[in-house]
Amino acid sequence: MPNLLITGCSSGIGHATAARLARSGRWTVYATARKLETLSALETAGCRTLALDVTDEASMTAAVAAVEGGVDVLINNAGYSQSGALETLPMDAVRRQFETNVFGALRMAQLVLPGMREKRAGTIVNISSMGGRLTFPGGGAYHATKYAIEAMSDALRMEVARFGVDVICVEPGLIRTEFSATAVGGVVADDGPYAEFNAAVARSTDEVYRGPLARLGGDADSVAVAIEKALSKDRAPSRVPVTPSARIMMGLRRVLPDRAWDRVVGRSFGL
């Protein structure tokens, strides 16, 4: 069976995807996370488990080397949200956001591609977001990382196609996982000129995941199902939007001029 490695499997999308793909019996699934003890349930579910920190070169290299026969499918899922007005964000926090969400994904792709090129086959799945195609105030750093994932996926798709390697960019909308609580908790506390705004960002983020709009979202398994379908297609899709919220919001962003979008979205944040 082909080997499939997923990053960020301790919870949420990564955990659900690893479990679903292991149940399918079509792949040998290597589920990874920074802390190996968080993967015990996935090991019971039939996954092979590895410790992997996408901000640590030695950890990434060791995990890829541990996959017997090489990685045939890589799912770059590890990521989190850092929220708050851009002026208030500590640069160390922004760097950590990019190290996890962007640089880790690129380095993992670099590590698995030599084996894929040798086999002239392989698939890289990058988990982006509808936030890679549109921007909310207060989420600038997170959105920047997802825009970067979109750009990297586009470039990589063209660069590796001649080697028989596919690149798929998955774009979830509102997904009810621990991610939402992390996003709310990650808003930078501020008692300066952005205090009211940052508080509004936290409230709005919480309301989005708990309020009426949440009905247009999904759960982690919604993304897992979409990934499984994408991997099962004879011709890999370049982009996979997940949930009605993603399709609706990205559709609105395509048709609304910038200033109209600013007005519509700004009202939600009291701007």
C-alpha positions, 0 to 999 in steps of 0.5 A, spaced: 500 500 500 502 507 498 504 510 504 501 517 507 504 521 512 500 527 515 502 532 520 498 535 526 494 529 527 493 530 535 486 533 534 481 536 529 482 535 521 489 532 522 486 527 527 479 526 523 483 525 516 488 520 519 483 516 522 478 516 516 484 514 511 486 508 516 479 505 516 479 505 508 485 500 508 487 504 501 494 507 505 499 505 510 497 512 514 503 515 518 500 520 523 504 525 526 504 530 532 509 534 536 507 529 542 507 522 541 502 521 546 497 525 543 496 519 538 495 513 542 487 513 539 490 513 532 495 508 533 489 504 536 485 505 529 491 502 525 495 508 524 503 508 525 505 514 529 511 518 529 513 524 533 514 530 528 515 538 529 514 542 523 519 547 526 524 543 527 529 540 521 532 534 525 524 532 527 522 533 520 528 529 517 527 523 522 520 522 520 520 522 513 526 517 513 522 513 518 517 511 513 518 505 510 519 505 502 518 513 502 512 517 502 507 517 497 502 522 499 504 528 504 498 532 507 501 538 510 495 539 515 499 542 521 497 550 523 494 554 528 491 562 528 494 568 531 489 573 531 489 581 533 491 587 529 497 587 525 500 593 529 500 589 536 503 583 534 509 581 537 514 579 531 516 573 534 509 570 534 508 572 527 515 568 525 512 562 529 506 563 525 510 562 519 514 557 521 509 552 523 504 554 517 508 556 511 516 554 512 514 547 515 509 545 509 515 547 504 520 543 508 516 537 508 514 538 501 522 538 499 523 532 504 518 528 500 519 530 493 526 526 491 522 520 493 516 522 489 520 524 483 524 517 483 518 513 483 515 518 478 508 518 482 506 522 488 501 527 491 502 533 496 496 535 499 496 542 502 491 544 507 489 552 506 483 555 508 478 560 505 482 565 509 487 564 503 482 567 498 479 573 502 481 577 509 478 579 515 481 584 519 484 582 525 487 575 522 492 578 517 498 574 520 494 568 519 491 570 512 498 571 510 500 564 511 494 561 508 495 566 502 502 563 502 500 556 502 495 558 496 501 561 492 506 555 494 501 550 491 500 553 485 507 554 483 509 547 486 503 544 482 506 546 475 513 545 477 512 538 479 507 535 474 512 533 469 515 528 475 508 525 475 506 529 482 500 532 484 499 538 488 492 539 491 490 545 495 484 544 500 480 550 502 476 549 508 471 554 511 468 554 518 470 548 521 468 546 528 474 544 532 479 546 537 482 550 532 476 555 533 478 556 541 485 556 539 483 562 534 479 566 540 484 565 545 490 567 540 487 574 540 493 579 543 491 582 549 492 590 548 490 596 552 492 601 547 488 604 541 486 597 539 484 594 545 476 595 543 478 592 536 482 586 539 476 585 543 471 585 538 475 580 534 475 575 539 467 576 540 466 576 532 470 570 532 467 566 537 460 568 534 462 566 527 463 559 530 457 558 535 452 563 531 447 562 525 453 562 520 456 556 523 450 552 520 454 553 513 460 550 516 462 543 518 466 539 522 473 536 522 470 529 518 467 534 513 474 536 511 477 528 512 471 526 507 473 531 502 481 529 502 479 522 501 475 524 495 480 528 492 485 523 493 481 517 490 480 521 483 483 519 477 485 526 476 487 530 482 483 537 483 487 543 484 483 546 489 478 543 494 473 548 497 470 545 503 463 547 506 458 552 504 461 557 508 467 557 504 464 557 497 459 562 499 464 567 502 469 566 496 464 567 491 462 574 495 469 576 495 470 574 487 464 579 486 465 584 491 470 590 490 475 592 495 471 597 498 464 594 498 468 588 501 471 592 507 464 595 508 461 589 509 466 585 513 468 591 517 461 592 520 462 585 523 468 588 527 465 595 529 469 598 524 
